[in-house]
Amino acid sequence: MFTTNMNLIYSKCYYSFIKKANEIEQAIKKALKSSCGITHTQLNILSILEQEYPNPVNSNFIKNNLIISSSPDLTRLIDRLVKKELVERYTCPTNRREVNIVINPKGIETYKKAHKHAKQVTKNYFSEDLTEEEARTLYKILSKINI
């Protein structure tokens, strides 16, 4: 036999996890687009900036802290957030080659609204299928494998 039963269960776990993660990702994307007009990656950037507020950060800091990978490059993502007037970008006063990015009050408001919608979508997915005890167990397992 090419695959053992033990390997089969790991494969089933992997594919089940990927399928559910994709379903949740799509639902979050839909909720964010309809409620706030932002993408999941833009929410991730706003989250990073909100955590650092009022301190500005540079694009390397954002890139190193992104959870969600993005297809467009970071500069274009920041450009879109600037155009939506959610963040401000300016040249660093001590290093002219560095660009600082900071979230503004409108960005904080948008982040909080979008985060609330994303949390509700996630809660709905798990609370419909898992008890609170099962969710705690799942969290422990995911933490164990560094997810």
Secondary structure, DSSP 4 states (H G I P E B T S, - for coil): --S-HHHHHHHHHHHHHHHHHHHHHHHHHHHHHHHHS--HHHHHHHHHHHHHTTS-B-HHHHHHH-SS--SS-HHHHHHHHHHTTSEEEEE-SS-TT-EEEEE-HHHHHHHHHHHHHHHHHHHHHHHHH--HHHHHHHHHHHHHTT-
